[in-house]
Structure formats: C-alpha cells, structure tokens
Amino acid sequence: MELVIGSVFDNAAAAVPTRPAAVLGAQTLTYGELSSRAHQMGHVLAGLGVGRGDRVVTWSDNNLASVPLFVALARAGAVFAPANARLSADEATEMVALARPSLLVADADHAEAAQAVAEAVGVPLARLGGAGPEVDLVAEAQSASVSAPAPSGVGEADPHVVFFTSGSTGRSKGVVLSHRCNWLRTRTPALLEPRGPTVCMFPMFHMGAWTIALQAWQARGLVVFTDRAEADGLIDAVHRHRAAYLNCIPAVWRRVLEADRHRHLESLRFATSGTSATPPELLADLKAAFPRAHRRVFYGSTEAGSVTMLDDADMEARPGSCGQAHVGVEVRLDRGELQTRSPFLFDGYFDNPAATDEVFTADGWFRTGDLAEVDGDGFYSIVGRVADVIRTGGETVSPTEVEGHLGDFPGVVDAAVVGIPDDRWGEVVCAVFVVADDAAAPTPEALQRHLGDRLARFKHPRRVEVVDAIPRTSATGQVRRRDLLAALLQ
C-alpha cells in the first residue's frame, strides 16, 4: 500500500460521506463534499497544465476553498506550497520565486498585490474567489465534473508539500515533505486517540494548521479553522462545536486563560502546546482551568516533525522539560546539540542541497540547532540555540537559559538576551527589557542581586537595554535575535 495523502480523503469520503470534515466560520464541508469539490478542482488544475511534480504556491488568508485545493493537488501529485499571508509584495515575490511554481493562487484580499508578484516571478495567477481577470478556481470548479480525474501515478516518495521557513534568521528555505512523511507524521499512535472535533489556531499558511488538520482527517474527524488566534474566537469555536482538542502556543494559551471563560471549554479532553519552552506555571494553570483535559507538550520543527513529547503525568516532576523521544523517533546529543533520526524527517530544502547537507550529519541525523540537556530517565530540556550562544571571556552562555530567570524581575513585561560585541570580552551578555509604565528600568547591579547564585556570574548581564517591544516570530513567539541585535547596534 502506498502511503499517499489523497487516500486519506478517498477512504473517508467512501466511509463517512455526510460527516463534517472542515469548518471555517459559517461554512462547512462534509467528507463527501470535500471529495467531490476536490475532483472538480482537479479538473480545473489539469486544464491549467498543473500535473505531477508541479508546485502551486498559495498566498491567502484562511479560506475554506484552500481545503479542496489541498486535496486536489495531493491527488494530482502536485505540490502544495503555502506562502505567509502577512508578507509584503516584495517579500512574497522572493518566497514565491524560491519555489519555482507552475501556478500562484491568491485569495480576494491578496489578488491585486499578487498580480505584481506573478509578473515579477513569471508565473500564471489564479484566484480563490473575488473579482479580477485571472481564473477563479472556485467558480470554474462549480461547473466541472465531479468524477475523478485521470490517475496521476503519485507515489509515497513524491513531494507532497513545501513549507517555507520564516526567514527570521536569513533567507527563507522550502522544507519538502513527501506523502509518506506527512502520512506517518499525522498517523502516529500518540496523536490518534478517539476524540471529538479539533479547533486549529494556526493560520492556513503554517505547517501547524495542515499537520493538525491531517491528524483530524486521518481519524475521520472534524477540524475547525479560525480566522485569528484570538481568545474569544477560539473559545467560541470550542464551545460551539464541543471540541475535544485544542493546541495553542504558550502566548495564545495565556490569552485564553486570561479571558476567564473556562466554563465554555468543558468539552476539552486534550490541551496541548507545540513548543520547547512551555512555562511550568502555564501548564499548572491549564490543569487548574481544565482538570478533565490531558496536557501534552510537543517539541519539534517543520523539518523533523514531533521529536519529543512531555506527557501530563510527567509535567510536575519534570518542570521545564520537553519530554522523552516521541514514538518512532531516535534522539541523541552531540556536543550538546540535540539531533534526531526518524521516518518523519523532511526530504530536504527545495533546490538547496548545500543547506540540506549542512543540517544532516554524515550518518543521517538531523541537526536541530538546539542545545539540550538530558536526565537519567531520558527527559530532554532545551537550553538554547547553537547559533545563538554567546561567547564571553572564553565561556559559553545560552540566551534562553538567562531569559528563564529574568521574567520574574519586578516590573518586567518581556525580556530577551543577546550577545553584544565587546573588545575585551568578545561578547557581553545584554538583557533587553520591556518594562511596565510605572516601573524603573533594571540595572546590571539589580540584576546581579536578583540572579544571585541561580546562574554562574559569567552568565549575568553586564549590559541592560529597555525597548518598546521585543521582536518575535509571529507563529511561535521566538525572539528574533538578529533583528534585536541590529536595532541595538544602530
């Protein structure tokens, strides 16, 4: 049996055609409707010359029409490549050009800007609704045949998707995932317990959205997409659909908790997060708010999928840990760097063999770029990034380790740590704060007293800066250290 993504929808449409598969706002698609609309969309794509191995870039906010498009491309053996909807036209042009697509698809809000992008890249443009001179895939599909297009011959080793990295540390790269990889990532036993509907906070240009959705679709369940990762919208979606599963990054969980509408979330059975740095205090608050919900923290990446998992039963005993190796995953430390090997690894960076070679060892292990520690029971904790480490006076300092001790300083709203070039020390540890309006700026001396013996003295900040906001990635809230450092050095 070939592990191809199209089979997930073929089987579900045959078994549960009237069961809801996807919701966005007031719109709903059943598995039968999704299959038929994907067939129709497939005929339109074939008429535009899109076939096996071609890449189709989408530039769109959340749009339910993206789901039949996703299925149609999988069945055709074409590659789905969603670009960040928040990009400017210039940024989108660079990202689209990277994929060398056969077609660019934009929603109504992006259609005008997408015309310039398509012209710059030299690629045809199609729309998902709205008005304009381009082909409207949705309108054309309505009159197309609901019969299955000719078989594409797609195989499990064929590329299924290209997810673009954020570009926060340099030029974006396209992460290629095969059908087999994505099928296995979303079919792992730990993610497939019987459960009710899933509410998805991630935008549909993000890997997290399609991974969470495929997990639901593999179980023939319902995924509820939301327009924004705002507390009230997420809470309303959980309440309306009696959702059992909600995965949020820590910042969004905090918004949900602060909304103080816990009674509307009594259906939750799984409250999970997908980051390496979920504060223990937040996990405790989740348990207090949702005592019936099973908590989990997943650590991983677009390239590696889920690498480790911290289960509910271990959270209080392992504060700050990101858990043990996930099902089917091998993990090791090499000079402090966490490395992994599994069937869930990506196929490489699109059209970038040098970057691919750089992140794989000679014996096939993926270099996560994260510095980690492991205890005697195999529980891992992320302590920093290889590329982020600060070299000061011959010592190595992890910025995230220092950051973990700064958040409770009085008056601090947000904190980050970077290394500032220094003639004497090589680099000095610099703490950067956002402080409350009525709070005084911390001083190095006050920080030294605050940190005391919690950190070695060489890790204490020698320099302090106060800013209005700390730049962070939109999807995961990670500090964009290069941008922060550049701003400080201006």
Secondary structure, DSSP 8 states (H G I E B T S, - for coil): ----HHHHHHHHHHH-TTSEEEEETTEEEEHHHHHHHHHHHHHHHHHTT--TT-EEEEE-SS-TTHHHHHHHHHHHT-EEEEE-TT--HHHHHHHHHHH--SEEEEETTTHHHHHHHHHHHT--EEEESS-SSSEEHHHHHHTS--S--------TTSEEEEEE---TTSS--EEEEEHHHHHHHT--GGG--S---EEE-S-TTSHHHHHHHHHHHHTT--EEE-SS--HHHHHHHHHHHT--EEE--HHHHHHHHHTT-GGGGTT-SEEEE-SS---HHHHHHHHHH-TTSEEEEEEEETTTEEEEEEEGGGTTTSTT--BEE-TT-EEEEETTEEEEE-TT---EETT-HHHHHHHB-TTS-EEEEEEEEE-TTS-EEEEEETTT-EEETTEEE-HHHHHTTTTTSTTEEEEEEEEEEETTTEEEEEEEEEE-TTS----HHHHHHHHTTSS-GGGS-SEEEE-S---B-TTT--B-HHHHHHHHH-
